[in-house]
Amino acid sequence: MSVWEAIATGFDGGFVPLGPRGLGLGASGELSAQELAWREQRVWEVLRGLGPHTWDGDGGAVEGVDEFTRRRFADLPTGVQSVVLLMRALVGRPPLVLLDEVWAGMDDGMVRAARAYLRDGVGVGENQAVVVVSHWEDEVPWGVEDGVKRFRLEGGIGMVP
């Protein structure tokens, strides 16, 4: 599976690339020309916002977003795979995004790029909710000033700090 196909599986939630350019089939089993065009544009948007050119560090990145899309997902370093999976989670603009230990394996440049992308209003829109699961509060890209509601588990007991 290529990076492009891995990201595009996020539209329909499967793990096998289907449909034209791997952009899925949609609920009806066939995408309209308009939906197909939107999906292709959306993959490029996510790649422009989170692709290798946005990372400060090397991260195993290659030059050029287009070339990056053709790389085999399985051959990528762990951190790069994590970024691609974040792109997959965001590409379809789901109403609820669950980010569970999302920074695992990413280098500092990847984390900075991902946090900026999430915070800037492009990665996650107004009509989307995000749940961040982490052991560290500073890993949450947003703060209380952004309207974040925090919930903490301590000793198996849930509490609002």
C-alpha positions as CSV (number, residue, x, y, z in Angstrom):
1,M,0.0,0.0,0.0
2,S,1.3,3.4,-0.9
3,V,1.2,6.5,1.4
4,W,-1.5,7.9,-0.9
5,E,-3.6,4.8,-0.5
6,A,-3.0,4.6,3.3
7,I,-4.3,8.2,3.7
8,A,-7.2,7.7,1.4
9,T,-8.5,4.6,3.3
10,G,-9.5,7.2,5.9
11,F,-12.5,8.2,3.9
12,D,-14.4,5.0,4.2
13,G,-12.7,3.6,7.2
14,G,-11.4,0.4,5.6
15,F,-7.9,-0.9,5.4
16,V,-7.9,-1.9,1.8
17,P,-7.6,0.8,-0.9
18,L,-10.7,0.7,-3.1
19,G,-12.2,2.7,-6.0
20,P,-10.5,5.1,-8.4
21,R,-7.1,6.2,-7.1
22,G,-7.8,4.3,-3.9
23,L,-10.2,7.1,-2.8
24,G,-12.9,4.6,-1.7
25,L,-16.4,3.8,-2.8
26,G,-18.6,5.7,-0.4
27,A,-21.7,4.5,1.2
28,S,-23.5,3.8,-2.1
29,G,-20.6,1.8,-3.6
30,E,-19.8,4.4,-6.2
31,L,-18.5,8.0,-5.9
32,S,-19.9,10.8,-7.9
33,A,-17.4,12.8,-9.9
34,Q,-17.9,15.7,-7.4
35,E,-17.2,13.5,-4.4
36,L,-14.2,11.9,-6.1
37,A,-12.7,15.3,-6.9
38,W,-13.3,16.5,-3.3
39,R,-11.6,13.4,-1.9
40,E,-8.6,13.8,-4.2
41,Q,-8.3,17.5,-3.3
42,R,-8.6,16.7,0.4
43,V,-5.8,14.2,0.3
44,W,-3.6,16.9,-1.3
45,E,-4.7,19.4,1.4
46,V,-3.7,17.1,4.2
47,L,-0.4,16.2,2.5
48,R,0.4,19.9,2.1
49,G,-0.4,20.6,5.7
50,L,1.4,17.6,7.2
51,G,3.7,16.3,4.6
52,P,7.5,15.8,4.9
53,H,8.2,19.4,3.9
54,T,6.6,20.6,7.2
55,W,8.9,18.6,9.4
56,D,12.0,20.3,10.8
57,G,13.9,17.1,11.2
58,D,14.8,14.4,8.7
59,G,12.2,11.9,9.9
60,G,13.0,9.6,7.0
61,A,11.3,12.1,4.7
62,V,12.0,12.3,1.0
63,E,12.0,15.4,-1.2
64,G,8.7,16.3,-2.8
65,V,5.2,15.5,-1.7
66,D,4.3,13.8,-4.9
67,E,7.2,11.3,-4.5
68,F,6.3,10.8,-0.9
69,T,2.8,9.7,-1.9
70,R,4.2,6.8,-3.9
71,R,6.4,5.4,-1.1
72,R,5.3,2.1,0.4
73,F,3.7,2.6,3.8
74,A,5.3,-0.5,5.2
75,D,8.8,0.7,4.4
76,L,8.4,4.0,6.3
77,P,10.1,4.6,9.6
78,T,7.7,4.4,12.6
79,G,7.4,8.1,13.1
80,V,6.6,8.7,9.5
81,Q,4.0,6.0,9.7
82,S,2.5,7.8,12.7
83,V,2.2,11.0,10.7
84,V,0.6,9.2,7.8
85,L,-1.9,7.5,10.1
86,L,-2.7,11.0,11.6
87,M,-3.4,12.2,8.0
88,R,-5.6,9.1,7.5
89,A,-7.6,10.0,10.7
90,L,-8.2,13.6,9.5
91,V,-8.7,13.3,5.8
92,G,-12.4,12.5,5.8
93,R,-13.2,15.3,8.3
94,P,-15.1,12.9,10.7
95,P,-17.3,14.5,13.4
96,L,-15.2,12.8,16.1
97,V,-11.5,12.3,16.0
98,L,-9.8,10.1,18.6
99,L,-6.1,10.7,19.0
100,D,-4.7,8.0,21.2
101,E,-1.0,8.5,21.9
102,V,-0.8,10.2,18.6
103,W,2.8,11.5,18.9
104,A,4.2,7.9,19.4
105,G,7.3,7.5,17.3
106,M,7.3,11.0,15.8
107,D,10.4,13.2,16.1
108,D,10.2,16.7,17.5
109,G,9.8,18.3,14.0
110,M,6.9,16.0,13.2
111,V,5.2,16.7,16.5
112,R,5.6,20.5,16.0
113,A,4.1,20.3,12.5
114,A,1.2,18.1,13.6
115,R,0.4,20.3,16.6
116,A,0.4,23.4,14.4
117,Y,-1.7,21.7,11.8
118,L,-4.3,20.7,14.4
119,R,-4.3,24.1,16.1
120,D,-4.5,26.3,13.0
121,G,-8.1,25.4,12.2
122,V,-7.2,23.5,9.0
123,G,-6.6,20.1,10.5
124,V,-9.7,20.0,12.7
125,G,-12.7,22.2,11.9
126,E,-15.3,23.8,14.0
127,N,-17.8,21.0,13.5
128,Q,-15.4,18.3,14.7
129,A,-14.8,17.1,18.3
130,V,-11.4,15.7,19.3
131,V,-10.6,13.3,22.2
132,V,-6.9,13.2,23.0
133,V,-5.7,10.2,25.1
134,S,-2.3,10.8,26.6
135,H,-0.3,10.3,29.8
136,W,1.0,13.9,29.5
137,E,-1.2,17.0,29.5
138,D,1.3,19.0,27.5
139,E,0.7,16.7,24.6
140,V,-2.8,18.1,24.0
141,P,-2.5,20.6,21.2
142,W,-5.1,22.9,22.7
143,G,-5.4,24.6,26.1
144,V,-8.2,25.7,28.4
145,E,-8.2,29.1,26.6
146,D,-9.3,27.1,23.4
147,G,-12.3,25.7,25.3
148,V,-10.7,22.3,26.1
149,K,-12.5,20.2,28.7
150,R,-10.1,17.9,30.6
151,F,-10.9,14.6,32.2
152,R,-8.3,12.7,34.2
153,L,-8.1,9.2,35.4
154,E,-6.2,8.7,38.7
155,G,-6.2,5.3,40.3
156,G,-9.0,4.2,38.1
157,I,-11.3,7.0,39.2
158,G,-12.4,9.7,36.7
159,M,-12.3,13.3,37.7
160,V,-12.5,16.8,36.1
161,P,-9.3,18.7,37.2
